[in-house]
Amino acid sequence: MKDWYEKSFGEDYLLVYKHRDAAGAVREVRKMISWLNLPEQARVLDLCCGTGRHSLALADSGYDVTGVDLSGVLLREARKLDTKQRVTWVQADMREIPLEGHYDAVLNLFTSFGYFREDEEQRKVLREIKRMLKPGGRFIIDFMNSPHVRAHLVPESEREADGQQIIEKRIIEEHFVKKDIIIRPLGGDGEERQYHERVKLYTLEQMKRMLADSGLAVDEVYGGYDEDESYKEDTSERMIFVGHRP
């Protein structure tokens, strides 16, 4: 049986999340660069890079970038966008990265964490991040802020895109936020498709504990990429950990 993340990141993912744009990635990368203080031509690993928006923005900023993702479909799109072949693209599971370490920085962005049922599987990801980093190397893990998710969860939403009706239903159950995605062709032509997403909700202290147990030190926690990016438990939409490998 395939798990949800092996099914969801295909052609329909490109439809459901097509609103994520390159301009936003450029703004976010500028903020990340200010946090990381990396040397010129630093080696950066974008773990769970998706279609490569942030990888390409990092390459534009002069870094030596490797993008890793499990989805062949998303990597295909990343390679299409990478017209100058500036990024090294690798297909792999984030729990077992087929690369040597010595990266100056590892990024894991926009809740590409918490995909697995067991905490030990999440710790495998963190240990791989540590292994990829050279001593003193820096990391960013950008996760959803659980208290904000619990307070502002939208149970159901509906929209249209490219001749398709997209219905998203969300619940919180057993410490997971779960989303069912239903895609129906408008006009009734074609089959309905359904996908399921599931991400573990972790508190700030739980994340800090897992990071420490995995040998990673947290330096700062931010709540977003805007001017006032300080983390506030009740109002921040995100929980962005910036730290290093001791």
MOSULWO-V909973 format. One record per pair of residues at least 12 apart in sequence whose C-alpha atoms are under 10 Angstrom apart, sorted by the first residue. I is the first residue (numbers start at 1). J is the second residue. D is the distance in Angstrom with one decimal. If there is no record, write none. Layout:
I_J_D + I_J_D
This chain:
3_115_9.5 + 3_116_8.9 + 3_196_9.5 + 3_197_9.6 + 3_198_9.9 + 4_115_8.6 + 4_116_9.5 + 4_195_7.6 + 4_196_6.1 + 4_197_6.1 + 4_198_7.4 + 5_70_8.7 + 5_71_8.8 + 5_115_7.4 + 5_116_9.1 + 5_195_9.5 + 5_196_8.5 + 5_197_7.2 + 5_198_8.5 + 6_70_7.8 + 6_71_7.4 + 7_71_9.1 + 7_195_7.5 + 7_196_8.5 + 7_197_9.5 + 8_71_9.1 + 8_181_9.4 + 8_194_9.1 + 8_195_6.0 + 8_196_7.1 + 8_197_7.3 + 9_50_8.5 + 9_69_10.0 + 9_70_8.6 + 9_71_6.1 + 9_72_8.7 + 9_73_7.3 + 9_74_7.1 + 9_195_9.6 + 9_197_10.0 + 10_71_7.0 + 10_72_8.0 + 10_73_5.5 + 10_74_6.9 + 11_73_6.6 + 11_74_8.2 + 11_77_10.0 + 12_73_10.0 + 12_181_10.0 + 12_183_8.3 + 12_193_8.7 + 12_194_9.7 + 12_195_9.2 + 13_73_9.3 + 13_74_8.6 + 13_181_10.0 + 13_195_9.4 + 14_50_9.8 + 14_51_8.8 + 14_73_8.9 + 14_74_7.9 + 14_77_9.1 + 15_161_7.3 + 15_162_7.8 + 15_164_8.9 + 15_166_9.1 + 15_183_9.6 + 16_159_9.7 + 16_160_9.5 + 16_161_8.0 + 16_164_9.7 + 16_165_9.9 + 16_166_7.3 + 16_167_9.7 + 16_168_9.6 + 16_181_8.7 + 16_182_10.0 + 16_183_8.8 + 18_161_9.0 + 19_161_9.9 + 20_53_8.8 + 21_53_7.6 + 22_52_9.2 + 22_53_5.6 + 22_54_7.8 + 22_56_8.9 + 22_57_7.9 + 23_53_8.8 + 23_54_9.8 + 23_57_9.1 + 24_53_8.8 + 24_54_9.1 + 24_57_9.9 + 24_225_10.0 + 25_52_9.5 + 25_53_5.9 + 25_54_5.4 + 25_55_9.0 + 25_56_9.0 + 25_57_6.8 + 25_58_9.3 + 26_53_8.1 + 26_54_7.0 + 26_55_9.8 + 26_56_8.8 + 26_57_5.5 + 26_58_8.1 + 26_60_9.2 + 26_61_9.3 + 27_54_9.7 + 27_57_9.0 + 27_225_8.1 + 27_226_9.2 + 28_54_8.1 + 28_57_9.2 + 28_224_9.1 + 28_225_6.0 + 28_226_8.6 + 29_53_9.7 + 29_54_6.6 + 29_55_9.0 + 29_56_9.8 + 29_57_6.6 + 29_58_6.6 + 29_61_8.8 + 29_225_9.1 + 30_57_8.8 + 30_58_8.7 + 30_61_8.6 + 30_225_9.3 + 31_224_9.6 + 31_225_6.4 + 31_226_8.4 + 31_227_9.2 + 31_229_9.7 + 32_58_9.6 + 32_107_9.3 + 32_139_10.0 + 32_140_8.1 + 32_225_8.2 + 32_242_9.0 + 33_58_8.7 + 33_61_9.0 + 35_138_9.6 + 35_139_10.0 + 35_140_9.1 + 35_220_9.0 + 35_222_9.9 + 35_242_7.5 + 35_243_9.5 + 36_104_9.6 + 36_105_8.0 + 36_137_9.4 + 36_138_6.6 + 36_139_7.9 + 36_140_8.4 + 36_242_7.7 + 36_243_8.5 + 36_244_9.4 + 37_138_9.0 + 38_63_9.0 + 38_104_7.4 + 38_105_8.0 + 38_137_9.1 + 38_138_8.4 + 39_62_9.9 + 39_63_8.8 + 39_104_8.5 + 40_61_9.0 + 40_62_6.8 + 40_63_6.7 + 40_64_9.2 + 41_59_9.0 + 41_61_8.8 + 41_62_5.6 + 41_63_4.4 + 41_64_5.7 + 41_65_9.0 + 41_104_9.6 + 42_62_8.1 + 42_63_5.2 + 42_64_5.9 + 42_65_8.3 + 42_103_7.7 + 42_104_5.8 + 42_105_7.8 + 43_59_10.0 + 43_62_9.8 + 43_63_6.2 + 43_64_4.7 + 43_65_5.9 + 43_66_7.9 + 43_102_8.1 + 43_103_5.1 + 43_104_5.2 + 43_105_6.7 + 43_106_8.8 + 43_133_9.7 + 43_137_9.8 + 44_58_8.2 + 44_59_9.1 + 44_63_6.7 + 44_64_6.1 + 44_65_4.9 + 44_66_6.3 + 44_67_8.6 + 44_102_9.6 + 44_103_5.9 + 44_104_5.9 + 44_105_4.9 + 44_106_5.8 + 44_107_7.6 + 44_132_9.8 + 44_133_9.3 + 44_137_9.7 + 44_138_9.4 + 44_139_9.4 + 45_58_10.0 + 45_63_10.0 + 45_64_8.6 + 45_65_5.9 + 45_66_4.9 + 45_67_6.0 + 45_68_7.4 + 45_87_10.0 + 45_88_9.5 + 45_101_9.6 + 45_103_6.8 + 45_104_8.3 + 45_105_6.3 + 45_106_4.7 + 45_107_6.2 + 45_108_8.7 + 45_129_9.2 + 45_132_8.1 + 45_133_9.0 + 45_139_9.4 + 46_58_9.2 + 46_65_7.2 + 46_66_6.1 + 46_67_4.8 + 46_68_6.2 + 46_69_8.7 + 46_89_9.6 + 46_105_8.6 + 46_106_6.0 + 46_107_4.9 + 46_108_6.3 + 46_109_8.0 + 46_140_9.7 + 47_66_8.3 + 47_67_6.2 + 47_68_5.1 + 47_69_6.6 + 47_70_9.6 + 47_90_9.7 + 47_92_9.5 + 47_93_9.5 + 47_94_6.9 + 47_97_9.2 + 47_106_6.9 + 47_107_5.9 + 47_108_5.1 + 47_109_7.7 + 47_112_8.2 + 47_113_9.9 + 47_125_9.7 + 47_129_8.5 + 47_141_9.7 + 48_67_7.2 + 48_68_5.5 + 48_69_4.5 + 48_70_7.3 + 48_71_8.9 + 48_74_9.9 + 48_75_10.0 + 48_90_10.0 + 48_91_9.4 + 48_92_9.0 + 48_93_8.7 + 48_94_7.1 + 48_107_8.5 + 48_108_6.4 + 48_109_7.5 + 48_110_9.4 + 48_111_9.6 + 48_112_6.3 + 48_113_8.9 + 49_66_8.9 + 49_67_5.4 + 49_68_5.7 + 49_69_5.6 + 49_70_9.1 + 49_71_9.6 + 49_74_8.5 + 49_75_8.2 + 49_78_8.6 + 49_89_9.0 + 49_90_9.6 + 49_107_8.8 + 49_108_7.9 + 49_109_7.9 + 49_110_9.8 + 49_112_8.9 + 50_67_8.2 + 50_68_8.0 + 50_69_6.1 + 50_70_8.5 + 50_71_7.5 + 50_72_9.4 + 50_73_8.9 + 50_74_5.3 + 50_75_6.5 + 50_76_9.6 + 50_77_8.5 + 50_78_7.3 + 50_109_9.8 + 50_112_9.4 + 51_67_9.2 + 51_69_8.9 + 51_71_9.3 + 51_72_9.9 + 51_73_8.5 + 51_74_4.9 + 51_75_5.9 + 51_76_7.7 + 51_77_5.5 + 51_78_4.3 + 51_79_8.1 + 51_80_9.1 + 51_81_8.1 + 51_82_9.8 + 52_66_9.8 + 52_67_7.0 + 52_68_9.2 + 52_69_9.4 + 52_74_8.1 + 52_75_7.6 + 52_76_9.9 + 52_77_8.0 + 52_78_5.0 + 52_79_8.2 + 52_80_9.8 + 52_81_7.9 + 52_82_8.3 + 52_87_8.9 + 52_89_9.0 + 53_78_7.7 + 53_81_8.6 + 53_82_9.6 + 54_67_9.2 + 54_107_9.4 + 54_109_8.8 + 55_67_6.3 + 55_68_9.6 + 55_78_8.9 + 55_82_9.4 + 55_86_9.3 + 55_87_7.1 + 55_88_9.4 + 55_89_9.5 + 55_107_9.5 + 56_78_8.6 + 56_81_8.3 + 56_82_7.0 + 56_85_9.7 + 56_86_7.7 + 56_87_7.1 + 58_86_10.0 + 58_87_9.3 + 59_82_9.8 + 59_85_10.0 + 59_86_6.5 + 59_87_6.9 + 60_86_8.6 + 62_86_9.8 + 63_86_9.5 + 63_87_9.4 + 64_86_8.0 + 64_87_7.3 + 64_88_8.6 + 64_103_9.5 + 64_104_9.8 + 65_86_7.6 + 65_87_5.3 + 65_88_6.5 + 65_89_8.8 + 65_103_9.5 + 65_105_9.7 + 65_106_9.8 + 66_86_9.2 + 66_87_5.6 + 66_88_4.6 + 66_89_5.9 + 66_90_7.4 + 66_103_9.6 + 66_106_9.5 + 67_87_6.9 + 67_88_6.2 + 67_89_4.9 + 67_90_6.2 + 67_91_8.5 + 67_92_9.9 + 67_107_9.7 + 68_88_8.5 + 68_89_6.0 + 68_90_4.8 + 68_91_5.7 + 68_92_6.3 + 68_93_8.2 + 68_94_7.8 + 68_97_8.2 + 68_98_9.7 + 68_99_9.9 + 69_89_8.1 + 69_90_6.6 + 69_91_5.1 + 69_92_5.7 + 69_93_6.9 + 69_94_7.4 + 69_97_9.7 + 70_90_8.4 + 70_91_5.2 + 70_92_4.8 + 70_93_5.3 + 70_94_7.5 + 71_90_9.9 + 71_91_6.9 + 71_92_8.2 + 71_93_9.0 + 72_90_9.4 + 72_91_6.7 + 72_92_9.3 + 74_91_9.8 + 75_89_7.1 + 75_90_8.0 + 75_91_7.4 + 76_89_9.4 + 93_125_9.1 + 94_108_9.8 + 94_112_9.5 + 94_113_9.3 + 94_121_10.0 + 94_122_9.5 + 94_124_8.4 + 94_125_5.9 + 94_126_9.2 + 94_128_7.5 + 94_129_8.7 + 95_121_7.4 + 95_122_7.9 + 95_123_8.6 + 95_124_5.4 + 95_125_4.7 + 95_126_8.2 + 95_127_8.3 + 95_128_6.4 + 95_129_9.0 + 96_124_8.0 + 96_125_7.7 + 96_127_9.6 + 96_128_6.9 + 96_129_10.0 + 97_125_9.1 + 97_128_7.0 + 97_129_9.1 + 97_131_9.4 + 97_132_8.5 + 99_128_10.0 + 99_131_9.6 + 99_132_7.7 + 100_131_8.1 + 100_132_6.5 + 100_133_9.3 + 101_128_9.1 + 101_129_8.9 + 101_130_8.5 + 101_131_5.8 + 101_132_3.7 + 101_133_5.6 + 101_134_6.4 + 101_135_9.9 + 102_130_9.8 + 102_131_8.1 + 102_132_6.0 + 102_133_5.1 + 102_134_4.1 + 102_135_7.9 + 102_136_9.9 + 102_137_8.0 + 103_129_9.6 + 103_130_9.8 + 103_131_9.1 + 103_132_5.9 + 103_133_4.7 + 103_134_5.6 + 103_135_9.1 + 103_136_9.8 + 103_137_6.7 + 103_138_8.6 + 103_139_9.8 + 104_132_8.8 + 104_133_6.2 + 104_134_6.3 + 104_135_8.6 + 104_136_7.9 + 104_137_4.6 + 104_138_6.2 + 104_139_8.5 + 104_244_9.6 + 104_245_9.9 + 105_129_9.2 + 105_130_9.9 + 105_132_8.4 + 105_133_6.4 + 105_134_8.3 + 105_136_9.2 + 105_137_5.5 + 105_138_4.6 + 105_139_5.3 + 105_140_7.9 + 105_243_9.7 + 105_244_8.4 + 105_245_9.6 + 106_129_6.6 + 106_130_8.7 + 106_132_7.4 + 106_133_6.9 + 106_137_8.0 + 106_138_6.6 + 106_139_4.8 + 106_140_6.5 + 106_141_8.5 + 106_244_9.5 + 107_129_8.7 + 107_138_8.7 + 107_139_5.7 + 107_140_4.8 + 107_141_6.1 + 107_142_8.1 + 107_242_9.4 + 108_125_10.0 + 108_129_9.0 + 108_139_8.0 + 108_140_6.2 + 108_141_4.8 + 108_142_6.2 + 108_143_8.5 + 108_240_9.8 + 108_241_9.8 + 109_140_7.4 + 109_141_5.9 + 109_142_4.7 + 109_143_7.1 + 109_144_9.9 + 109_240_8.7 + 110_141_8.2 + 110_142_5.4 + 110_143_6.0 + 110_144_7.4 + 110_238_8.6 + 110_239_9.8 + 110_240_9.1 + 111_141_8.1 + 111_142_5.9 + 111_143_4.4 + 111_144_5.9 + 111_145_9.6 + 111_199_8.3 + 111_200_10.0 + 111_238_8.9 + 111_239_9.4 + 111_240_9.6 + 112_141_8.5 + 112_142_7.9 + 112_143_7.4 + 112_144_9.6 + 112_199_8.9 + 113_125_8.2 + 113_126_9.4 + 113_141_8.2 + 113_142_8.4 + 113_143_7.0 + 113_144_9.3 + 113_199_7.5 + 113_200_8.2 + 113_201_9.9 + 114_143_8.7 + 114_144_10.0 + 114_176_8.9 + 114_198_8.3 + 114_199_5.1 + 114_200_4.8 + 114_201_7.3 + 114_202_8.1 + 115_176_9.5 + 115_197_8.4 + 115_198_6.4 + 115_199_4.9 + 115_200_6.5 + 115_201_9.9 + 116_176_10.0 + 116_198_8.1 + 116_199_7.3 + 116_200_7.4 + 117_176_8.8 + 117_198_8.7 + 117_199_8.4 + 117_200_7.4 + 118_200_9.1 + 119_200_8.8 + 119_210_8.7 + 120_210_9.4 + 122_200_9.5 + 122_210_8.6 + 123_210_6.7 + 123_211_8.0 + 123_213_8.3 + 123_214_6.6 + 124_214_8.4 + 125_214_9.2 + 126_141_9.6 + 126_210_8.0 + 126_211_6.7 + 126_212_9.6 + 126_213_9.2 + 126_214_6.0 + 126_215_8.4 + 126_216_8.0 + 127_210_9.8 + 127_211_8.7 + 127_213_9.1 + 127_214_5.4 + 127_215_7.4 + 127_216_8.4 + 128_214_9.1 + 129_141_9.8 + 129_214_9.1 + 129_215_9.7 + 129_216_8.7 + 129_245_9.1 + 130_211_9.5 + 130_214_7.4 + 130_215_6.9 + 130_216_6.6 + 130_217_10.0 + 130_244_8.6 + 130_245_6.3 + 130_246_9.4 + 131_214_10.0 + 131_215_9.6 + 131_245_9.0 + 132_245_9.7 + 133_216_9.9 + 133_244_8.4 + 133_245_6.7 + 133_246_9.8 + 134_244_9.4 + 134_245_7.3 + 134_246_9.1 + 135_244_8.1 + 135_245_5.5 + 135_246_5.9 + 136_217_9.9 + 136_243_9.3 + 136_244_5.8 + 136_245_5.1 + 136_246_5.5 + 137_216_10.0 + 137_243_8.5 + 137_244_5.4 + 137_245_5.5 + 137_246_8.0 + 138_216_9.3 + 138_217_9.3 + 138_218_9.6 + 138_219_9.6 + 138_242_7.3 + 138_243_5.6 + 138_244_4.2 + 138_245_6.5 + 138_246_9.4 + 139_216_8.7 + 139_217_9.3 + 139_218_8.9 + 139_219_9.8 + 139_241_7.8 + 139_242_5.7 + 139_243_5.4 + 139_244_5.7 + 139_245_7.9 + 140_218_9.4 + 140_220_9.7 + 140_221_9.5 + 140_240_6.8 + 140_241_5.5 + 140_242_4.6 + 140_243_6.7 + 140_244_8.7 + 141_207_10.0 + 141_221_9.6 + 141_239_8.2 + 141_240_5.7 + 141_241_5.1 + 141_242_6.8 + 141_243_8.8 + 142_221_9.5 + 142_222_8.9 + 142_223_9.2 + 142_224_8.8 + 142_238_7.0 + 142_239_6.1 + 142_240_4.3 + 142_241_6.3 + 142_242_8.6 + 143_201_9.4 + 143_202_9.0 + 143_204_9.9 + 143_207_9.5 + 143_223_9.5 + 143_224_10.0 + 143_237_9.1 + 143_238_5.9 + 143_239_5.2 + 143_240_5.9 + 143_241_8.0 + 144_199_9.7 + 144_200_10.0 + 144_201_8.1 + 144_202_8.7 + 144_203_9.6 + 144_223_9.1 + 144_224_9.8 + 144_236_8.9 + 144_237_6.4 + 144_238_4.5 + 144_239_5.6 + 144_240_8.1 + 145_201_8.3 + 145_202_8.1 + 145_203_7.5 + 145_204_7.9 + 145_223_7.9 + 145_224_9.9 + 145_231_9.3 + 145_232_9.3 + 145_233_7.4 + 145_234_8.7 + 145_235_8.8 + 145_236_6.6 + 145_237_5.5 + 145_238_4.6 + 145_239_5.0 + 145_240_8.6 + 146_175_9.7 + 146_176_9.9 + 146_177_9.2 + 146_200_9.3 + 146_201_5.7 + 146_202_6.2 + 146_203_6.0 + 146_204_8.2 + 146_233_8.6 + 146_234_9.2 + 146_236_9.5 + 146_237_8.4 + 146_238_8.3 + 146_239_8.3 + 147_201_9.0 + 147_202_9.2 + 147_203_7.7 + 147_204_9.5 + 147_232_10.0 + 147_233_6.6 + 147_234_6.2 + 147_235_8.2 + 147_236_8.7 + 147_237_8.8 + 147_238_9.8 + 148_232_9.7 + 148_233_7.5 + 148_234_6.0 + 148_235_6.2 + 148_236_6.7 + 148_237_5.9 + 148_238_8.2 + 148_239_9.9 + 149_172_9.1 + 149_177_8.4 + 149_201_8.7 + 149_234_9.7 + 149_235_9.8 + 149_236_9.6 + 149_237_7.5 + 149_238_9.2 + 150_171_9.4 + 150_172_7.6 + 150_177_8.7 + 150_201_9.2 + 151_234_8.5 + 151_235_9.4 + 152_235_9.9 + 152_237_9.6 + 153_170_7.3 + 153_171_7.7 + 153_172_8.4 + 153_177_9.0 + 154_168_9.2 + 154_169_8.0 + 154_170_6.7 + 154_171_8.4 + 155_168_8.1 + 155_169_5.6 + 155_170_4.8 + 155_171_6.3 + 155_172_9.4 + 155_179_9.1 + 156_168_5.6 + 156_169_4.4 + 156_170_6.2 + 156_171_9.0 + 156_179_9.3 + 156_180_9.4 + 156_181_9.9 + 157_169_6.7 + 157_170_8.8 + 157_181_9.9 + 158_181_9.8 + 158_182_9.5 + 158_183_9.9 + 159_183_10.0 + 160_183_9.4 + 160_184_9.4 + 160_185_9.5 + 160_186_8.5 + 161_183_9.9 + 161_185_9.7 + 161_186_9.6 + 162_185_9.0 + 162_186_9.2 + 163_184_8.8 + 163_185_6.2 + 163_186_5.6 + 163_187_8.5 + 164_182_9.9 + 164_183_6.4 + 164_184_5.6 + 164_185_4.5 + 164_186_5.3 + 164_187_9.0 + 164_188_9.8 + 164_192_9.7 + 165_182_8.0 + 165_183_5.6 + 165_184_5.0 + 165_185_6.1 + 165_186_6.1 + 165_187_9.7 + 165_192_9.6 + 166_181_7.0 + 166_182_5.8 + 166_183_4.7 + 166_184_6.6 + 166_185_8.9 + 166_186_9.8 + 166_193_9.8 + 166_194_9.9 + 167_180_8.1 + 167_181_5.7 + 167_182_5.1 + 167_183_6.5 + 167_184_8.4 + 167_194_9.5 + 168_180_5.7 + 168_181_4.6 + 168_182_6.5 + 168_183_8.9 + 168_194_9.9 + 168_195_9.6 + 168_196_9.6 + 169_181_6.6 + 169_182_8.4 + 169_196_9.6 + 170_196_9.9 + 170_197_9.3 + 170_198_9.8 + 171_198_9.8 + 172_198_9.5 + 172_199_9.7 + 172_200_9.6 + 172_201_8.9 + 173_198_9.8 + 173_200_9.6 + 173_201_9.8 + 174_200_8.8 + 174_201_9.2 + 175_199_8.7 + 175_200_6.0 + 175_201_5.5 + 175_202_7.9 + 176_197_9.8 + 176_198_6.3 + 176_199_5.4 + 176_200_4.3 + 176_201_5.4 + 176_202_8.9 + 177_197_8.2 + 177_198_5.8 + 177_199_5.5 + 177_200_6.4 + 177_201_6.6 + 178_196_7.3 + 178_197_5.6 + 178_198_4.5 + 178_199_6.6 + 178_200_8.7 + 179_195_8.2 + 179_196_5.7 + 179_197_5.0 + 179_198_6.5 + 179_199_8.9 + 180_194_7.1 + 180_195_5.8 + 180_196_4.6 + 180_197_6.4 + 180_198_8.9 + 181_193_8.1 + 181_194_5.6 + 181_195_5.0 + 181_196_6.2 + 181_197_8.0 + 182_194_4.6 + 182_195_6.6 + 182_196_8.9 + 183_195_8.6 + 203_233_9.3 + 203_239_9.2 + 204_221_9.0 + 204_233_8.4 + 204_239_7.5 + 204_240_9.9 + 204_241_9.4 + 207_239_9.6 + 207_241_8.9 + 208_221_9.8 + 208_241_8.7 + 211_241_9.6 + 211_243_9.6 + 214_245_9.8 + 215_244_9.2 + 215_245_6.9 + 215_246_7.6 + 216_243_7.1 + 216_244_6.1 + 216_245_5.1 + 216_246_6.9 + 217_241_9.6 + 217_242_8.6 + 217_243_5.4 + 217_244_5.4 + 217_245_6.2 + 217_246_6.7 + 218_241_6.5 + 218_242_6.0 + 218_243_4.2 + 218_244_6.7 + 218_245_9.0 + 219_241_7.7 + 219_242_5.8 + 219_243_4.6 + 219_244_7.3 + 220_240_8.1 + 220_241_6.1 + 220_242_5.2 + 220_243_6.6 + 221_238_9.5 + 221_239_6.5 + 221_240_5.3 + 221_241_4.7 + 221_242_6.2 + 221_243_8.7 + 222_236_8.5 + 222_237_10.0 + 222_238_7.5 + 222_239_6.0 + 222_240_4.9 + 222_241_6.6 + 222_242_7.9 + 223_235_8.4 + 223_236_4.9 + 223_237_6.4 + 223_238_4.8 + 223_239_5.1 + 223_240_6.1 + 223_241_9.1 + 224_236_6.9 + 224_237_6.9 + 224_238_5.6 + 224_239_7.3 + 224_240_7.0 + 225_238_9.0 + 225_240_9.1
